[in-house]
């Protein structure tokens, strides 16, 4: 269950709270080794056959995140596709820990993908806002501040275009009770402190709320946590798109599911959206210099990328033209790999950057254009989010459509 492994000359660390690549003897931070994570966590790689089956059943082209291996690993994705093919229900589950009043571009990744999956399957979706978690884990954060951040983040999430008739979003502080709390205590009874400490590295100085939180994040994996949507049987499985650092939570959840006679949640894991400083760590909302926020203006976005984005280019224009650049470590290229839709353009950028004919400044310029367009579009949609719309997403009494679409054969043009 350990979440650290040797890579290079120092430990690579991947936990729900700390992500850092290995360091070499000279102190250089390396990129996250995802092959090692698959081996360490015991997950399975998403291969071309799995992607082709997804396209065949849904009738839509695989998202760039899938085509480019950015969602790269899974647990039981095949069983979800089996259910879809047989016309049996499932739901999507994702979440957000509201640690600030604005989300950043790294937070967009699971929500962009969930929006795609919701559309591809016509799938119902539940979104957990863990305001309680952030209060427990951030010593200086007040409870009312955490809840306020949750509501503000809810408005950000709505701006991604989710279907309110198929989406239930909830604050833990508001929704806890009923079927949700019943599952929380059932789960908590199945997890020992020894298991929690082994999975998450807790120490004697950690408050008991942190230790207990695993049962709260696990509970939405089970359909009877939401009786107003799925009934009380708890027999409908879920698919959880998440970054790979969240896997320890759901390894425990899958073990608990067997004991409670619930379906195991399936997972699909994303690579980390790198911080501006490099791909050896992930973007953090609590480190302003590492992130582009959804609230940032075009001028701020341009300044941050130009000043702070780690470059894989040569030290001088002459050296870059001679030796080429390294897109594997270049943050502007890595961001385009996530956010640029056009595969042909991305391939051209990679080829010319490696050859040295595309400069670092022009690569950053294209990254600025793509990021700015996405952020500005989200900002414009967010202006249209009313309190009434927020209530429609977050009211458990609001009716939801949980019927999946009928499987099809072939990819639509």
C-alpha positions in Angstrom: 0.0 0.0 0.0 3.0 2.3 0.2 2.9 5.3 -2.2 6.6 6.0 -2.5 9.1 4.2 -4.7 12.7 4.5 -5.7 13.4 6.2 -9.0 16.8 7.6 -9.9 18.8 8.4 -6.7 15.9 9.6 -4.4 12.3 8.7 -3.7 9.5 9.6 -6.0 6.5 10.5 -3.8 2.9 10.2 -4.9 0.3 10.6 -2.2 -3.1 12.4 -2.1 -1.3 15.4 -0.5 2.2 15.3 -1.9 3.5 14.8 -5.4 7.1 15.0 -6.3 9.4 13.3 -8.9 12.6 11.6 -8.0 15.7 13.7 -7.6 19.1 12.9 -9.0 22.4 13.2 -7.1 22.9 16.7 -8.3 19.5 17.7 -7.0 17.6 17.8 -10.3 13.9 17.1 -10.1 12.8 14.4 -12.5 9.4 14.0 -14.2 6.9 11.6 -12.6 7.5 8.0 -13.7 4.0 6.8 -14.6 5.2 3.3 -15.6 6.5 2.8 -12.1 3.2 4.0 -10.7 1.3 1.4 -12.7 3.6 -1.3 -11.3 3.5 0.1 -7.8 -0.2 0.6 -7.5 -1.1 -2.5 -9.4 -3.3 -0.8 -12.0 -3.6 -1.6 -15.7 -2.6 0.5 -18.7 -5.3 1.8 -21.0 -4.3 0.2 -24.3 -5.4 0.8 -27.9 -7.9 -2.1 -27.8 -9.7 -0.5 -24.8 -9.8 2.9 -26.6 -11.1 1.3 -29.8 -13.9 -0.5 -27.8 -14.8 2.7 -26.1 -15.2 4.4 -29.5 -17.1 1.5 -30.9 -19.7 1.4 -28.1 -20.2 5.2 -27.6 -20.0 6.2 -31.3 -17.7 9.2 -30.4 -14.0 9.7 -31.0 -11.8 9.2 -28.1 -10.9 12.3 -26.2 -7.4 13.7 -26.7 -6.7 12.8 -23.1 -7.2 9.1 -24.1 -5.5 9.4 -27.5 -2.4 10.9 -26.0 -2.2 8.6 -23.0 -2.9 11.4 -20.5 -5.6 9.2 -18.9 -3.3 6.2 -18.9 -4.3 3.7 -16.3 -7.5 2.1 -15.0 -9.2 -0.3 -12.6 -12.1 -2.3 -14.1 -12.9 0.1 -16.9 -13.7 -3.0 -19.0 -16.5 -3.9 -16.6 -18.1 -0.5 -17.1 -18.0 -0.9 -20.8 -19.5 -4.4 -20.4 -22.4 -2.8 -18.5 -22.9 -0.1 -21.0 -22.9 -2.7 -23.8 -25.6 -4.7 -22.0 -27.7 -1.6 -21.2 -27.1 -1.8 -17.5 -26.7 1.5 -15.5 -23.6 3.1 -13.9 -22.7 6.6 -12.8 -19.7 8.9 -12.8 -18.2 10.2 -9.6 -15.6 13.0 -9.2 -14.9 15.7 -6.7 -13.1 18.8 -5.8 -11.4 19.9 -2.6 -12.2 23.6 -2.3 -9.0 25.1 -0.9 -9.4 28.5 -2.6 -12.0 30.7 -4.1 -10.9 29.9 -7.7 -9.9 26.7 -9.4 -6.8 26.6 -11.5 -6.1 25.0 -14.9 -4.9 21.8 -13.4 -8.3 21.3 -11.7 -9.9 21.6 -15.2 -8.6 18.2 -16.3 -10.9 15.8 -14.5 -13.9 18.1 -15.1 -13.2 18.4 -18.9 -13.0 14.7 -19.1 -16.1 14.1 -17.0 -18.0 16.5 -19.2 -16.8 14.4 -22.2 -17.8 11.1 -20.5 -21.2 12.5 -19.5 -21.9 13.4 -23.1 -20.5 10.2 -24.5 -22.6 7.9 -22.3 -25.5 10.3 -21.3 -24.3 9.3 -17.8 -25.5 10.6 -14.5 -22.7 12.3 -12.5 -22.2 13.1 -8.8 -19.6 15.7 -7.8 -18.4 15.8 -4.1 -17.2 19.2 -2.8 -15.0 18.2 0.2 -15.2 21.4 2.2 -15.0 19.3 5.4 -11.7 17.8 4.2 -10.1 21.1 3.6 -11.1 22.4 7.0 -9.5 19.3 8.6 -6.3 19.3 6.6 -5.6 23.1 6.5 -4.8 24.3 10.0 -5.6 28.0 9.3 -8.8 27.5 7.3 -12.0 28.4 9.0 -15.1 26.2 8.5 -17.2 29.0 7.0 -14.4 29.9 4.6 -14.2 26.3 3.4 -17.9 26.2 2.7 -17.8 29.5 0.9 -15.0 28.2 -1.3 -17.1 25.1 -2.1 -20.0 27.3 -3.4 -17.6 29.4 -5.5 -15.9 26.3 -6.9 -19.4 24.9 -7.7 -19.9 27.9 -9.9 -16.6 27.2 -11.6 -17.6 23.6 -12.2 -21.0 24.5 -13.6 -19.1 26.6 -16.1 -17.7 23.5 -17.8 -21.2 22.8 -19.2 -22.5 19.8 -17.3 -26.1 18.8 -17.7 -28.1 19.9 -14.6 -30.6 17.1 -15.3 -27.9 14.5 -15.0 -25.6 16.1 -12.4 -25.8 16.2 -8.6 -23.2 18.4 -6.9 -23.0 18.6 -3.2 -21.1 20.1 -0.3 -20.3 17.5 2.3 -21.1 20.0 5.0 -24.6 20.5 3.5 -25.5 17.0 2.3 -24.2 14.7 5.1 -26.9 12.6 6.5 -29.4 9.9 5.5 -28.0 7.3 3.1 -24.7 9.2 2.8 -23.9 9.1 6.5 -25.2 5.5 6.8 -22.5 4.5 4.3 -19.9 6.6 5.9 -20.2 4.7 9.2 -20.4 1.4 7.5 -17.2 2.1 5.7 -15.5 3.5 8.8 -16.2 0.3 10.7 -14.3 -1.6 8.0 -11.1 0.5 8.0 -8.6 0.2 10.8 -6.2 2.9 11.9 -3.4 0.6 10.8 -4.8 0.4 7.3 -5.3 4.2 7.1 -1.8 4.8 8.4 -0.3 2.4 5.9 -2.2 3.9 2.9 -1.8 7.6 3.8 1.2 7.9 6.1 -0.7 9.4 9.1 1.2 10.1 12.2 0.2 10.4 15.9 0.0 14.1 15.5 -2.7 14.0 12.8 -6.2 14.9 14.0 -8.7 12.1 13.9 -10.8 13.9 11.3 -8.1 13.3 8.7 -8.0 9.6 9.5 -11.8 9.4 9.3 -12.1 11.3 6.0 -11.2 8.2 3.9 -14.7 6.9 4.7 -16.3 10.1 3.6 -14.5 10.2 0.2 -15.4 6.5 -0.3 -19.1 6.8 0.4 -20.1 8.5 -3.0 -18.7 5.4 -4.7 -21.8 3.5 -3.7 -25.1 4.3 -5.4 -27.3 4.2 -2.3 -25.5 7.2 -0.9 -27.8 9.0 -3.4 -31.2 7.3 -2.8 -33.0 10.2 -4.5 -31.2 9.3 -7.8 -30.5 5.5 -7.6 -32.7 4.0 -4.9 -31.6 2.2 -1.8 -30.1 -1.1 -3.1 -26.6 0.1 -3.6 -26.2 -2.2 -6.7 -25.1 0.4 -9.3 -21.4 0.7 -9.8 -19.5 4.0 -10.6 -16.6 5.1 -12.7 -14.2 7.6 -11.1 -12.0 9.7 -13.3 -9.2 11.1 -11.1 -5.5 11.9 -10.9 -3.4 8.9 -10.0 -2.6 10.3 -6.5 -6.2 9.7 -5.4 -5.9 6.0 -6.0 -5.0 5.1 -2.4 -8.5 6.3 -1.3 -10.2 4.0 -3.8 -8.0 1.0 -3.2 -9.3 1.0 0.3 -12.8 1.7 -1.0 -12.7 -1.3 -3.3 -11.6 -3.6 -0.5 -14.5 -2.2 1.7 -17.0 -2.8 -1.2 -16.4 -6.5 -1.1 -17.1 -6.6 2.7 -20.3 -4.5 2.3 -21.4 -6.5 -0.8 -21.4 -3.4 -3.0 -20.0 -3.2 -6.5 -16.3 -2.1 -6.6 -15.8 1.4 -8.1 -14.0 1.4 -11.4 -11.3 4.1 -11.9 -9.6 5.8 -14.7 -6.4 7.6 -13.8 -4.9 10.9 -15.2 -1.3 12.1 -15.3 -0.7 15.3 -13.4 -1.1 18.6 -15.0 2.4 20.0 -14.3 3.1 23.1 -12.3 4.7 26.0 -14.2 8.0 25.1 -12.6 8.2 21.7 -14.2 6.7 18.2 -14.6 8.3 16.9 -11.4 5.3 18.1 -9.4 1.6 19.0 -9.9 0.0 22.4 -10.0 -1.2 23.6 -6.5 -3.9 26.1 -5.7 -2.0 27.1 -2.5 1.1 28.1 -4.6 0.1 31.0 -6.8 3.4 31.0 -8.7 2.8 27.4 -9.8 -0.7 27.9 -11.3 -2.9 29.7 -13.8 -6.3 30.4 -12.1 -9.6 30.5 -13.8 -9.9 34.1 -12.6 -6.6 35.2 -14.1 -6.8 37.9 -16.8 -5.1 37.4 -20.3 -2.3 39.7 -19.2 -1.7 37.7 -16.0 -1.7 34.4 -18.0 0.8 35.8 -20.5 3.1 37.1 -17.7 3.0 33.9 -15.7 3.7 31.6 -18.7 6.5 33.8 -20.1 8.2 34.3 -16.7 7.6 31.0 -14.9 7.0 28.2 -17.4 10.0 25.8 -17.3 11.6 25.6 -20.7 13.1 22.7 -22.5 14.9 24.9 -24.9 18.5 25.7 -25.4 20.3 28.2 -23.2 20.8 30.5 -26.1 19.1 30.9 -29.5 22.2 29.5 -31.2 22.3 26.4 -29.0 18.6 25.9 -29.4 18.9 26.1 -33.2 21.8 23.6 -33.1 20.6 21.1 -30.6 16.9 21.6 -30.5 14.6 21.6 -27.5 13.2 18.9 -25.3 9.4 19.0 -25.3 9.3 16.1 -22.7 10.3 18.6 -20.0 9.0 21.8 -21.5 5.9 23.0 -19.6 4.4 25.0 -22.4 4.5 21.9 -24.6 3.1 19.7 -21.8 0.2 22.1 -21.3 -0.5 22.0 -25.1 -0.5 18.2 -24.9 -3.4 18.5 -22.5 -5.3 21.5 -24.0 -4.6 21.7 -27.7 -7.3 19.8 -29.7 -5.5 19.5 -33.0 -3.3 16.3 -33.1 -1.6 17.4 -36.3 -0.6 20.8 -34.9 0.7 19.2 -31.7 2.8 16.8 -33.7 4.2 19.7 -35.8 5.0 21.7 -32.7 6.8 18.7 -31.1 8.8 17.9 -34.3 9.9 21.5 -35.0 10.8 22.2 -31.3 13.0 19.1 -31.2 14.6 20.2 -34.4 15.2 23.7 -33.1 13.3 25.5 -35.8 10.5 26.4 -33.3 11.8 28.7 -30.6 10.9 28.6 -27.0 9.3 32.1 -27.2 7.0 31.0 -30.1 6.1 27.8 -28.2 5.1 29.8 -25.2 3.2 32.2 -27.4 1.1 29.3 -28.7 0.5 28.0 -25.2 -0.6 31.4 -24.0 -3.1 31.6 -26.9 -4.6 28.2 -26.1 -4.8 28.7 -22.4 -6.2 32.2 -22.6 -8.9 31.1 -25.0 -10.1 28.3 -22.7 -9.9 30.4 -19.5 -11.8 33.4 -21.1 -14.5 31.1 -22.3 -15.0 29.6 -18.8 -15.0 33.1 -17.4 -17.8 34.2 -19.8 -19.9 31.1 -19.0 -19.4 31.6 -15.3 -20.9 35.1 -15.5 -24.2 33.3 -16.6 -24.2 31.0 -13.5 -27.1 32.2 -11.3 -27.9 31.2 -7.7 -30.9 29.5 -9.1 -28.8 27.3 -11.4 -26.5 26.5 -8.5 -29.5 25.3 -6.5 -30.6 23.2 -9.5 -27.3 21.3 -9.4 -27.1 21.0 -5.6 -30.7 20.4 -4.5 -31.3 16.7 -3.7 -35.0 17.2 -4.4 -34.4 18.2 -8.0 -35.3 15.3 -10.3 -32.4 13.7 -12.3 -32.3 11.7 -15.5 -30.1 8.6 -14.9 -30.9 6.7 -18.2 -27.8 6.0 -20.3 -28.0 6.2 -24.0 -28.2 3.1 -26.2 -24.8 1.7 -27.3 -24.0 2.2 -30.9 -21.5 0.8 -33.4 -18.9 3.0 -35.1 -17.5 6.4 -34.5 -19.5 9.5 -35.6 -17.7 11.8 -38.0 
